[in-house]
């Protein structure tokens, strides 16, 4: 909700004196239901908690980011790129984050704010549980990753986030970075 987001951003700025970076990562969704059986409410779970949440936080943080010439990193998903079955809301919301990134990168360049997207392919607590109960899917997943492993959230993804927040990356904006061991190779 707008007022909750505005309050969170204001409290963060008050506590730290500034906002240098916004990272939009979390999202809920209804999965495992094919498109023809999804309701609009099901899809809106992902759109509201993903795309619209990213939009709201970016909009609320904009004055602070303008002041610090800050950085935004939005997270998308391989699922959105390849269109995973049973995930229409999730897929759409994650791809909408990429469009939001490109739009903000173009519009906010005048303020020297950079905006980029990361598409991670990594192990998480959720994937660990899933792969433990679906070992064949784990083998299949690894077989489709040229580097032969799932990424590490801190070493593989965290390092790029830190770089994107650095002065050395302040000429990079509007781009999407796949950190997936080569799973989704695209031009």
C-alpha positions as CSV (number, residue, x, y, z in Angstrom):
1,X,0.0,0.0,0.0
2,X,1.3,3.4,-0.9
3,X,1.1,4.8,2.6
4,X,3.0,1.8,4.1
5,X,5.7,2.1,1.4
6,X,6.1,5.8,1.8
7,X,6.4,5.4,5.6
8,X,9.0,2.6,5.2
9,X,11.1,4.7,2.9
10,X,10.8,7.8,5.0
11,X,11.8,5.9,8.2
12,X,14.8,4.4,6.4
13,X,15.9,7.8,5.2
14,X,15.5,9.2,8.7
15,X,17.4,6.3,10.3
16,X,20.3,6.5,7.8
17,X,20.2,10.1,6.7
18,X,20.0,9.1,3.0
19,X,19.1,6.3,0.6
20,X,21.7,5.3,-1.9
21,X,20.2,2.1,-3.2
22,X,16.9,0.3,-3.6
23,X,16.8,-3.4,-4.1
24,X,13.4,-4.9,-5.2
25,X,13.6,-8.7,-4.7
26,X,10.7,-10.3,-2.8
27,X,7.5,-11.5,-4.3
28,X,4.6,-13.8,-3.5
29,X,2.7,-15.7,-6.2
30,X,0.2,-18.5,-6.9
31,X,2.1,-21.2,-8.7
32,X,1.3,-24.7,-10.0
33,X,-1.9,-23.6,-11.6
34,X,-2.1,-23.4,-15.4
35,X,-3.2,-20.2,-17.1
36,X,-6.7,-21.3,-18.0
37,X,-7.4,-22.1,-14.3
38,X,-5.8,-19.0,-12.8
39,X,-8.1,-16.2,-11.6
40,X,-7.3,-12.5,-11.9
41,X,-7.0,-12.5,-8.1
42,X,-4.3,-15.3,-8.4
43,X,-2.4,-13.3,-11.0
44,X,-2.7,-10.1,-9.0
45,X,-1.0,-11.7,-6.0
46,X,2.3,-11.7,-8.0
47,X,1.6,-8.4,-9.8
48,X,0.9,-6.5,-6.6
49,X,3.7,-8.0,-4.5
50,X,6.2,-8.0,-7.3
51,X,5.8,-5.4,-10.1
52,X,3.6,-2.9,-8.2
53,X,5.7,-3.2,-5.0
54,X,8.9,-2.4,-7.1
55,X,7.1,0.5,-8.7
56,X,5.9,1.9,-5.4
57,X,9.3,1.6,-3.7
58,X,11.1,3.2,-6.6
59,X,8.6,6.0,-6.8
60,X,8.8,6.7,-3.0
61,X,12.6,6.5,-2.9
62,X,13.1,8.7,-6.0
63,X,13.6,12.0,-4.2
64,X,16.3,10.4,-2.0
65,X,17.9,8.6,-5.0
66,X,18.0,11.8,-6.9
67,X,19.8,13.5,-4.0
68,X,22.4,10.7,-3.8
69,X,22.6,9.9,-7.5
70,X,21.8,6.4,-6.4
71,X,21.1,3.0,-7.8
72,X,18.1,0.6,-8.2
73,X,18.4,-3.1,-8.7
74,X,15.3,-5.0,-9.6
75,X,15.2,-8.8,-9.6
76,X,13.5,-10.7,-12.4
77,X,13.5,-14.5,-13.0
78,X,14.5,-17.1,-15.5
79,X,10.9,-18.3,-15.2
80,X,9.8,-15.1,-16.8
81,X,12.3,-15.4,-19.6
82,X,11.3,-19.0,-20.5
83,X,7.7,-18.9,-19.5
84,X,7.5,-21.6,-16.8
85,X,4.2,-23.5,-16.8
86,X,1.9,-22.9,-13.9
87,X,3.4,-19.5,-13.1
88,X,1.7,-17.0,-15.3
89,X,1.4,-14.3,-12.6
90,X,5.0,-14.7,-11.4
91,X,6.3,-14.8,-14.9
92,X,4.4,-11.7,-15.9
93,X,5.4,-9.7,-12.8
94,X,9.1,-10.5,-13.1
95,X,9.1,-9.5,-16.8
96,X,7.2,-6.3,-15.9
97,X,10.1,-5.5,-13.5
98,X,12.4,-5.6,-16.5
99,X,10.2,-3.1,-18.4
100,X,10.1,-1.0,-15.3
101,X,13.9,-1.1,-15.1
102,X,14.3,0.1,-18.7
103,X,11.7,2.9,-18.3
104,X,13.2,4.2,-15.1
105,X,16.8,3.9,-16.5
106,X,15.7,6.2,-19.4
107,X,13.7,8.6,-17.4
108,X,16.0,8.9,-14.4
109,X,19.3,9.1,-16.3
110,X,18.9,12.9,-16.2
111,X,19.3,12.6,-12.4
112,X,22.3,10.3,-12.7
113,X,20.3,7.4,-11.1
114,X,21.2,3.9,-12.5
115,X,18.6,1.2,-12.7
116,X,19.4,-2.4,-13.6
117,X,17.9,-5.9,-13.3
118,X,19.4,-9.2,-12.1
119,X,18.1,-12.6,-13.1
120,X,19.6,-15.0,-10.6
121,X,19.9,-18.8,-10.9
122,X,20.9,-19.8,-7.5
123,X,20.3,-22.2,-4.7
124,X,18.0,-20.9,-2.0
125,X,16.3,-22.5,1.0
126,X,13.2,-23.0,-1.2
127,X,15.1,-24.6,-4.0
128,X,17.0,-26.8,-1.5
129,X,13.7,-28.2,-0.2
130,X,12.3,-28.6,-3.7
131,X,15.4,-30.4,-5.0
132,X,15.6,-32.7,-1.9
133,X,12.1,-33.9,-2.7
134,X,12.6,-33.9,-6.5
135,X,16.1,-35.3,-7.1
136,X,15.4,-36.0,-10.8
137,X,14.6,-32.3,-11.3
138,X,17.8,-31.3,-9.6
139,X,19.8,-33.6,-12.0
140,X,17.9,-32.2,-15.0
141,X,18.5,-28.6,-13.8
142,X,22.2,-29.1,-13.4
143,X,22.4,-30.8,-16.8
144,X,21.0,-27.5,-18.3
145,X,23.6,-25.3,-16.6
146,X,26.8,-25.1,-18.6
147,X,28.8,-24.4,-15.4
148,X,27.2,-27.4,-13.8
149,X,26.1,-25.8,-10.5
150,X,23.6,-23.5,-8.9
151,X,24.8,-20.1,-8.0
152,X,25.7,-19.0,-4.5
153,X,23.5,-16.0,-3.4
154,X,26.3,-14.2,-1.6
155,X,29.3,-14.9,-3.8
156,X,27.6,-14.9,-7.2
157,X,24.7,-12.5,-6.9
158,X,25.8,-10.4,-4.0
159,X,29.1,-9.5,-5.6
160,X,27.2,-8.1,-8.6
161,X,24.8,-6.1,-6.4
162,X,27.8,-4.6,-4.6
163,X,29.4,-3.8,-8.0
164,X,26.3,-2.2,-9.3
165,X,26.2,0.0,-6.2
166,X,29.8,1.2,-6.8
167,X,31.0,4.2,-8.6
168,X,32.7,1.8,-11.1
169,X,29.3,0.7,-12.4
170,X,27.7,4.1,-12.6
171,X,27.8,4.1,-16.4
172,X,25.7,0.9,-16.6
173,X,21.9,1.4,-16.6
174,X,18.9,-0.2,-18.1
175,X,20.5,-3.6,-18.4
176,X,19.6,-7.1,-17.4
177,X,22.3,-9.4,-15.9
178,X,21.7,-13.2,-16.0
179,X,23.7,-14.8,-13.2
180,X,22.7,-18.4,-14.0
181,X,25.9,-20.3,-15.0
182,X,24.9,-20.0,-18.6
183,X,21.5,-21.6,-18.4
184,X,19.6,-19.0,-20.3
185,X,22.0,-17.8,-23.0
186,X,20.5,-14.9,-24.9
187,X,21.7,-12.4,-27.4
